[in-house]
Amino acid sequence: MNGEPGTARGTEQIDGMLLEAKFSVPRRHAPVVSRAGLIDATRASGRRVVGVTAPPGYGKSTLLAEWAERDPRPVAWVTLDRLDDDPARLLVVLASAFARLGAGRPDLVADMVGADTSLLGRAAPRLASALRSSPEPFVLALDDLHEVRSAACHDVLGVVLDGIPEGSQLVAASRDEQPHLARLRAAGESVEIVADDLALDVSGTEQVFAASRVAVTRDVATAVTERTEGWPVGVYLASLVATDDGSGPETVAGTDRYVADYLQRESFRRLSAETRMFLRRTAVLDELGAPLCDALLGVRSSTRILRAIEASHLFLVPVDRHRQWFRYHALFREFLLDELLATEPELADVLRTRAADWYEDNGSPERAIEILLATPEVERTSRLVARVVMPRVQAGRVTTIDRWLTQLGDQAISSYPPLAVLAGLVAVHEGHTATAERWGAVVDAASFDGEPVDGTASFASARAMFRALRCPDGPQRMLDDVGTALDSEPAWSPWRDTVFMLRGDALRLVGDDDAATEYLERATEAADELDHASTLVLAEAQLAQLDMDHDRWARAGDRVRRLLDAIDARRMHDYPTSGLGFALAARYRLHAGDLAGTRALLTRAMRARTFSTYAFPTLAVRTRLQLARTSWATSDASTVNHLLREIDDVLLRRPALGVLAEEAVELRTAFDAASLTVALPTSSTPLTPAELRLLPYLQTHLTIREIGERLFVSRNTASSEIGSIYRKLGVSSRSDAVRTAIDRGLLGA
């Protein structure tokens, strides 16, 4: 499969700069009203989790920054943004922040990859364990937690929170209710700071006016405090208005949105025309840097204007230590966007498109996509998504890809057929068979004469590879489809390893193992050159099987070691392609007489088969055949029987699999015959793929209904699967199920 796993290391310069800024405690002006007493009292509570929850304008970020400056414990800081609304990226930034404290294993960040269930079942527990094992207390500060909205993100965050040890604290600021707080509140493990705690008293109002050099009497300060209800930004805005015209500040204030707009407008209209234009036009940006603003506005004065705006304290917040990148306060940005739409509505999408141009030119296509999704540029967005889909999917960024595809919509995807192919491949990777079939039908009926942006030679070639992978019409059609791609893809194609692998796979279906070996070896060479670990693992596994079948065990051992090294290096333990690799490694260890090693590898393979479905039928059947044979050799009849039923399910939907189908019949016949003549030893029935998908959610505090919603199944189905997991593991509670699953290697490392 083209496109390989990785981390933020593949991100270009601009993303690197903004990523660095995420981990820096913002250098803010000294707070006019210190929250030291509130911070010290909260620290002294000893509660592991602190939630700071209030609407915009209450000084949440300022409180966190002051906390970071006051706390003697090392502080791991993360400013979250909408790109972090992906469980893989969220775990990467959390692990990166923690690693900056010099704690945890050196490879902790690299472990934070995988599909959603893998992240929940493997990566999040590893991070929680690292936090729990910290040699010294620490503070993990999360600013703007409201940017993280997806259920998958809050699921992994819940697991990570359980790893915060006594003596350490996680402090999170959010505009919205924090989902984890209800549970922690009931358990007495959290303390909450809300709007009432952050509201200013009369003394605080006097301090704000004094900082603005506006003299107020006690009575006026009291009136302002009452009218604003202590809303800090309302008090500040009132002081700005009073600074300029000397009007009675007690007459203007309040938390009402219209009053806030009035106060901001009063401040805004006093600025120069140049500054007003700069502010409203750059409000389309999530982050502001001088080069980006220059490109957006076609000027060279952005550095000067940004410095002047920052010096005026006009709601511009630095996001990095060097004050090169900024963002507007949320309320002020909303006001500026309203101003833009009111005065220059035709410019909004033009400006967003220019910003996307700049991000794309500076090597940040992901940020360009996020901006373009808010514009009518559907075709351009589709092409840009198509350009980055496979590397992002293999990097474990599946939630982000799913969100992009959902926002684009089926009609837009269908209108750009190369993206429909990639949407189908994403579904195959996730094990979503119905979605893969739906996109297969769309692709088969589509036509496209343009040049794809994903590196394939043509749409016809990409379609042929996708159909060959699904093998809906038998080995000969698979060979014909691969032949089309083989004739189309040039020697420099980034998809040539996929073509060679599929060709070898198809030749094996018709029994031509010699020719298959040639193409599979070409696939490993190309995959190695292209650094495509997933294809390398799949091709090496098939070659290892052929070597074992012909008693070439030394060479098979070399291949097994190579594929296991690739899996470990790229953290591909739960990838569908790794299931076959683990199964062949188990067979090799059995031949070497290492029964313990065999069983450990069988467990890994059984776990990895979770997403191996009939959407990629040759992989699904090959993996299960190898597992069944080795399980039989280890006297695990229950697992053999179960795997044979799973093979039957695949063949029910893909009956024409040539030699593979024949091998399945032969194994079933031999196993049934042996069962009749000898009482085969049995063991506990293995967890089904559906049960393995659900298992990681038992670590969370989700209800059965909520687990069902995550997996798109009914509450009854989820309840039934949980009961089955308990029976198979021999437990009676969620906590025992999790402990037993970890002991057996079904969860965790």
Solvent accessible surface area in square Angstrom, and as a share of the most:
residue,aa,sasa,rsa
1,M,12,0.05
2,N,12,0.06
3,G,6,0.06
4,E,21,0.10
5,P,5,0.03
6,G,16,0.16
7,T,42,0.25
8,A,37,0.29
9,R,167,0.61
10,G,60,0.58
11,T,51,0.30
12,E,94,0.42
13,Q,141,0.63
14,I,7,0.04
15,D,15,0.08
16,G,36,0.34
17,M,73,0.32
18,L,8,0.04
19,L,35,0.17
20,E,89,0.40
21,A,4,0.03
22,K,9,0.04
23,F,19,0.08
24,S,6,0.04
25,V,31,0.18
26,P,6,0.04
27,R,132,0.48
28,R,53,0.19
29,H,98,0.44
30,A,89,0.69
31,P,45,0.28
32,V,73,0.42
33,V,28,0.16
34,S,64,0.41
35,R,32,0.12
36,A,23,0.18
37,G,57,0.55
38,L,50,0.25
39,I,0,0.00
40,D,51,0.26
41,A,65,0.50
42,T,6,0.04
43,R,72,0.26
44,A,88,0.68
45,S,49,0.32
46,G,45,0.44
47,R,95,0.35
48,R,22,0.08
49,V,0,0.00
50,V,0,0.00
51,G,0,0.00
52,V,0,0.00
53,T,23,0.13
54,A,3,0.03
55,P,67,0.42
56,P,28,0.18
57,G,4,0.04
58,Y,22,0.08
59,G,29,0.28
60,K,19,0.08
61,S,19,0.12
62,T,44,0.26
63,L,0,0.00
64,L,2,0.01
65,A,4,0.03
66,E,14,0.06
67,W,3,0.01
68,A,17,0.13
69,E,124,0.55
70,R,104,0.38
71,D,9,0.05
72,P,107,0.67
73,R,43,0.16
74,P,45,0.29
75,V,31,0.18
76,A,3,0.02
77,W,4,0.01
78,V,0,0.00
79,T,19,0.11
80,L,3,0.01
81,D,24,0.13
82,R,89,0.32
83,L,6,0.03
84,D,0,0.00
85,D,17,0.09
86,D,0,0.00
87,P,1,0.01
88,A,1,0.01
89,R,30,0.11
90,L,0,0.00
91,L,0,0.00
92,V,17,0.10
93,V,1,0.01
94,L,3,0.01
95,A,0,0.00
96,S,20,0.13
97,A,1,0.01
98,F,2,0.01
99,A,39,0.30
100,R,126,0.46
101,L,44,0.22
102,G,73,0.70
103,A,12,0.09
104,G,42,0.40
105,R,104,0.38
106,P,143,0.90
107,D,59,0.31
108,L,1,0.00
109,V,39,0.23
110,A,36,0.28
111,D,4,0.02
112,M,0,0.00
113,V,10,0.06
114,G,1,0.01
115,A,16,0.12
116,D,45,0.23
117,T,19,0.11
118,S,8,0.05
119,L,0,0.00
120,L,4,0.02
121,G,2,0.02
122,R,16,0.06
123,A,1,0.01
124,A,0,0.00
125,P,22,0.14
126,R,41,0.15
127,L,1,0.01
128,A,3,0.03
129,S,53,0.34
130,A,10,0.08
131,L,2,0.01
132,R,127,0.46
133,S,83,0.54
134,S,21,0.14
135,P,121,0.76
136,E,92,0.41
137,P,65,0.41
138,F,2,0.01
139,V,1,0.01
140,L,3,0.01
141,A,4,0.03
142,L,1,0.00
143,D,1,0.01
144,D,19,0.10
145,L,3,0.01
146,H,12,0.05
147,E,50,0.22
148,V,3,0.02
149,R,159,0.58
150,S,27,0.17
151,A,43,0.33
152,A,25,0.19
153,C,0,0.00
154,H,32,0.14
155,D,7,0.03
156,V,3,0.01
157,L,2,0.01
158,G,14,0.13
159,V,10,0.06
160,V,0,0.00
161,L,0,0.00
162,D,50,0.26
163,G,0,0.00
164,I,4,0.02
165,P,29,0.18
166,E,138,0.62
167,G,43,0.42
168,S,1,0.01
169,Q,3,0.01
170,L,1,0.00
171,V,1,0.00
172,A,0,0.00
173,A,1,0.01
174,S,3,0.02
175,R,80,0.29
176,D,64,0.33
177,E,111,0.50
178,Q,2,0.01
179,P,79,0.49
180,H,15,0.07
181,L,1,0.00
182,A,58,0.45
183,R,57,0.21
184,L,0,0.00
185,R,117,0.43
186,A,94,0.73
187,A,64,0.50
188,G,39,0.38
189,E,59,0.27
190,S,8,0.05
191,V,38,0.22
192,E,55,0.25
193,I,3,0.01
194,V,61,0.35
195,A,26,0.20
196,D,122,0.63
197,D,66,0.34
198,L,0,0.00
199,A,34,0.26
200,L,12,0.06
201,D,90,0.46
202,V,29,0.16
203,S,50,0.32
204,G,2,0.02
205,T,0,0.00
206,E,49,0.22
207,Q,77,0.34
208,V,11,0.06
209,F,0,0.00
210,A,70,0.54
211,A,58,0.45
212,S,21,0.14
213,R,224,0.82
214,V,24,0.14
215,A,105,0.81
216,V,38,0.22
217,T,86,0.50
218,R,141,0.51
219,D,115,0.59
220,V,35,0.20
221,A,0,0.00
222,T,44,0.25
223,A,26,0.20
224,V,0,0.00
225,T,17,0.10
226,E,123,0.55
227,R,141,0.51
228,T,0,0.00
229,E,121,0.54
230,G,1,0.01
231,W,13,0.05
232,P,21,0.13
233,V,11,0.06
234,G,0,0.00
235,V,0,0.00
236,Y,53,0.20
237,L,1,0.01
238,A,0,0.00
239,S,0,0.00
240,L,35,0.17
241,V,3,0.02
242,A,6,0.05
243,T,72,0.42
244,D,83,0.43
245,D,74,0.38
246,G,66,0.63
247,S,47,0.31
248,G,30,0.29
249,P,15,0.09
250,E,48,0.22
251,T,91,0.53
252,V,25,0.15
253,A,15,0.12
254,G,9,0.08
255,T,58,0.34
256,D,75,0.39
257,R,103,0.38
258,Y,175,0.66
259,V,41,0.24
260,A,1,0.01
261,D,22,0.11
262,Y,89,0.34
263,L,0,0.00
264,Q,4,0.02
265,R,103,0.38
266,E,20,0.09
267,S,10,0.07
268,F,9,0.04
269,R,130,0.48
270,R,70,0.25
271,L,43,0.22
272,S,65,0.42
273,A,69,0.54
274,E,75,0.34
275,T,25,0.14
276,R,67,0.25
277,M,62,0.27
278,F,2,0.01
279,L,0,0.00
280,R,41,0.15
281,R,50,0.18
282,T,0,0.00
283,A,0,0.00
284,V,10,0.06
285,L,2,0.01
286,D,45,0.23
287,E,20,0.09
288,L,0,0.00
289,G,1,0.01
290,A,16,0.12
291,P,79,0.50
292,L,0,0.00
293,C,0,0.00
294,D,36,0.19
295,A,49,0.38
296,L,0,0.00
297,L,22,0.11
298,G,68,0.66
299,V,51,0.29
300,R,234,0.85
301,S,28,0.18
302,S,0,0.00
303,T,75,0.44
304,R,135,0.49
305,I,7,0.04
306,L,4,0.02
307,R,101,0.37
308,A,60,0.47
309,I,4,0.02
310,E,16,0.07
311,A,72,0.56
312,S,56,0.36
313,H,93,0.41
314,L,10,0.05
315,F,21,0.09
316,L,15,0.08
317,V,17,0.10
318,P,8,0.05
319,V,17,0.10
320,D,12,0.06
321,R,113,0.41
322,H,137,0.61
323,R,54,0.20
324,Q,96,0.43
325,W,8,0.03
326,F,3,0.01
327,R,47,0.17
328,Y,7,0.03
329,H,44,0.20
330,A,18,0.14
331,L,18,0.09
332,F,1,0.00
333,R,59,0.22
334,E,62,0.28
335,F,1,0.01
336,L,0,0.00
337,L,40,0.20
338,D,65,0.34
339,E,27,0.12
340,L,0,0.00
341,L,96,0.48
342,A,81,0.63
343,T,76,0.44
344,E,23,0.10
345,P,77,0.48
346,E,123,0.55
347,L,29,0.14
348,A,6,0.05
349,D,51,0.27
350,V,65,0.37
351,L,1,0.00
352,R,52,0.19
353,T,30,0.17
354,R,97,0.35
355,A,1,0.00
356,A,0,0.00
357,D,55,0.28
358,W,33,0.12
359,Y,6,0.02
360,E,47,0.21
361,D,121,0.63
362,N,59,0.30
363,G,19,0.18
364,S,0,0.00
365,P,15,0.09
366,E,9,0.04
367,R,16,0.06
368,A,0,0.00
369,I,0,0.00
370,E,9,0.04
371,I,13,0.07
372,L,0,0.00
373,L,34,0.17
374,A,64,0.49
375,T,15,0.09
376,P,99,0.62
377,E,67,0.30
378,V,70,0.40
379,E,111,0.50
380,R,59,0.22
381,T,1,0.01
382,S,1,0.00
383,R,75,0.27
384,L,7,0.03
385,V,0,0.00
386,A,2,0.02
387,R,104,0.38
388,V,8,0.04
389,V,0,0.00
390,M,5,0.02
391,P,58,0.37
392,R,52,0.19
393,V,0,0.00
394,Q,2,0.01
395,A,15,0.12
396,G,1,0.01
397,R,25,0.09
398,V,3,0.01
399,T,21,0.12
400,T,1,0.01
401,I,0,0.00
402,D,50,0.26
403,R,58,0.21
404,W,0,0.00
405,L,19,0.10
406,T,108,0.63
407,Q,99,0.44
408,L,21,0.11
409,G,23,0.22
410,D,76,0.40
411,Q,152,0.67
412,A,12,0.09
413,I,3,0.01
414,S,42,0.27
415,S,85,0.55
416,Y,7,0.03
417,P,9,0.05
418,P,1,0.00
419,L,0,0.00
420,A,0,0.00
421,V,3,0.02
422,L,0,0.00
423,A,3,0.03
424,G,0,0.00
425,L,10,0.05
426,V,3,0.01
427,A,3,0.02
428,V,8,0.05
429,H,14,0.06
430,E,22,0.10
431,G,8,0.07
432,H,88,0.39
433,T,29,0.17
434,A,78,0.61
435,T,43,0.25
436,A,0,0.00
437,E,58,0.26
438,R,109,0.40
439,W,9,0.03
440,G,0,0.00
441,A,66,0.51
442,V,45,0.26
443,V,1,0.00
444,D,58,0.30
445,A,94,0.73
446,A,21,0.16
447,S,94,0.61
448,F,43,0.18
449,D,153,0.79
450,G,37,0.36
451,E,143,0.64
452,P,8,0.05
453,V,53,0.30
454,D,21,0.11
455,G,27,0.26
456,T,7,0.04
457,A,39,0.30
458,S,36,0.23
459,F,3,0.01
460,A,46,0.36
461,S,0,0.00
462,A,4,0.03
463,R,52,0.19
464,A,2,0.01
465,M,8,0.04
466,F,2,0.01
467,R,33,0.12
468,A,1,0.00
469,L,3,0.01
470,R,11,0.04
471,C,3,0.02
472,P,48,0.30
473,D,85,0.44
474,G,4,0.03
475,P,23,0.14
476,Q,113,0.50
477,R,93,0.34
478,M,2,0.01
479,L,22,0.11
480,D,75,0.39
481,D,6,0.03
482,V,1,0.00
483,G,18,0.17
484,T,60,0.35
485,A,0,0.00
486,L,46,0.23
487,D,129,0.67
488,S,43,0.27
489,E,17,0.07
490,P,40,0.25
491,A,90,0.70
492,W,187,0.66
493,S,0,0.00
494,P,41,0.26
495,W,11,0.04
496,R,28,0.10
497,D,0,0.00
498,T,4,0.03
499,V,2,0.01
500,F,25,0.10
501,M,0,0.00
502,L,1,0.00
503,R,54,0.20
504,G,0,0.00
505,D,2,0.01
506,A,0,0.00
507,L,15,0.08
508,R,15,0.06
509,L,2,0.01
510,V,71,0.41
511,G,44,0.43
512,D,60,0.31
513,D,49,0.25
514,D,124,0.64
515,A,28,0.22
516,A,0,0.00
517,T,35,0.20
518,E,92,0.41
519,Y,33,0.13
520,L,0,0.00
521,E,62,0.28
522,R,91,0.33
523,A,0,0.00
524,T,7,0.04
525,E,116,0.52
526,A,6,0.05
527,A,1,0.01
528,D,82,0.42
529,E,131,0.59
530,L,45,0.22
531,D,86,0.45
532,H,18,0.08
533,A,7,0.06
534,S,2,0.01
535,T,0,0.00
536,L,16,0.08
537,V,0,0.00
538,L,3,0.01
539,A,0,0.00
540,E,2,0.01
541,A,0,0.00
542,Q,2,0.01
543,L,2,0.01
544,A,0,0.00
545,Q,8,0.04
546,L,3,0.02
547,D,4,0.02
548,M,6,0.02
549,D,77,0.40
550,H,103,0.46
551,D,104,0.54
552,R,86,0.31
553,W,47,0.16
554,A,84,0.65
555,R,109,0.40
556,A,0,0.00
557,G,0,0.00
558,D,81,0.42
559,R,32,0.12
560,V,4,0.02
561,R,125,0.46
562,R,88,0.32
563,L,0,0.00
564,L,39,0.19
565,D,92,0.48
566,A,13,0.10
567,I,0,0.00
568,D,66,0.34
569,A,66,0.51
570,R,36,0.13
571,R,41,0.15
572,M,0,0.00
573,H,14,0.06
574,D,14,0.07
575,Y,7,0.03
576,P,15,0.10
577,T,7,0.04
578,S,0,0.00
579,G,0,0.00
580,L,0,0.00
581,G,0,0.00
582,F,0,0.00
583,A,0,0.00
584,L,0,0.00
585,A,0,0.00
586,A,0,0.00
587,R,52,0.19
588,Y,33,0.12
589,R,77,0.28
590,L,49,0.24
591,H,104,0.46
592,A,58,0.45
593,G,65,0.63
594,D,48,0.25
595,L,76,0.38
596,A,80,0.62
597,G,18,0.17
598,T,0,0.00
599,R,128,0.47
600,A,59,0.46
601,L,21,0.10
602,L,17,0.09
603,T,36,0.21
604,R,91,0.33
605,A,0,0.00
606,M,19,0.08
607,R,19,0.07
608,A,1,0.00
609,R,1,0.00
610,T,5,0.03
611,F,21,0.09
612,S,3,0.02
613,T,24,0.14
614,Y,38,0.14
615,A,0,0.00
616,F,10,0.04
617,P,0,0.00
618,T,1,0.00
619,L,4,0.02
620,A,0,0.00
621,V,0,0.00
622,R,11,0.04
623,T,0,0.00
624,R,10,0.03
625,L,2,0.01
626,Q,2,0.01
627,L,0,0.00
628,A,0,0.00
629,R,82,0.30
630,T,4,0.02
631,S,4,0.02
632,W,67,0.23
633,A,64,0.50
634,T,18,0.10
635,S,60,0.38
636,D,34,0.18
637,A,8,0.07
638,S,22,0.14
639,T,9,0.05
640,V,0,0.00
641,N,54,0.28
642,H,17,0.07
643,L,0,0.00
644,L,3,0.01
645,R,115,0.42
646,E,19,0.09
647,I,1,0.00
648,D,71,0.37
649,D,76,0.40
650,V,11,0.06
651,L,26,0.13
652,L,140,0.70
653,R,120,0.44
654,R,15,0.05
655,P,93,0.59
656,A,48,0.37
657,L,0,0.00
658,G,24,0.23
659,V,44,0.25
660,L,3,0.02
661,A,20,0.15
662,E,101,0.45
663,E,37,0.17
664,A,5,0.04
665,V,93,0.54
666,E,113,0.51
667,L,13,0.06
668,R,59,0.21
669,T,83,0.49
670,A,48,0.37
671,F,9,0.04
672,D,58,0.30
673,A,51,0.39
674,A,24,0.19
675,S,51,0.33
676,L,156,0.78
677,T,111,0.65
678,V,91,0.53
679,A,99,0.77
680,L,39,0.19
681,P,72,0.45
682,T,105,0.61
683,S,57,0.37
684,S,63,0.41
685,T,54,0.32
686,P,20,0.13
687,L,10,0.05
688,T,33,0.19
689,P,23,0.14
690,A,39,0.30
691,E,10,0.04
692,L,10,0.05
693,R,56,0.20
694,L,0,0.00
695,L,1,0.00
696,P,6,0.04
697,Y,19,0.07
698,L,6,0.03
699,Q,30,0.13
700,T,12,0.07
701,H,106,0.47
702,L,22,0.11
703,T,73,0.42
704,I,48,0.24
705,R,125,0.46
706,E,47,0.21
707,I,0,0.00
708,G,1,0.01
709,E,92,0.41
710,R,61,0.22
711,L,38,0.19
712,F,187,0.78
713,V,54,0.31
714,S,63,0.41
715,R,126,0.46
716,N,115,0.59
717,T,53,0.31
718,A,0,0.00
719,S,41,0.26
720,S,72,0.47
721,E,29,0.13
722,I,10,0.05
723,G,22,0.21
724,S,15,0.10
725,I,0,0.00
726,Y,42,0.16
727,R,177,0.65
728,K,36,0.15
729,L,9,0.04
730,G,67,0.64
731,V,30,0.17
732,S,95,0.62
733,S,40,0.26
734,R,63,0.23
735,S,60,0.39
736,D,50,0.26
737,A,0,0.00
738,V,23,0.13
739,R,137,0.50
740,T,29,0.17
741,A,0,0.00
742,I,85,0.43
743,D,123,0.64
744,R,111,0.41
745,G,27,0.26
746,L,24,0.12
747,L,3,0.01
748,G,8,0.08
749,A,81,0.63
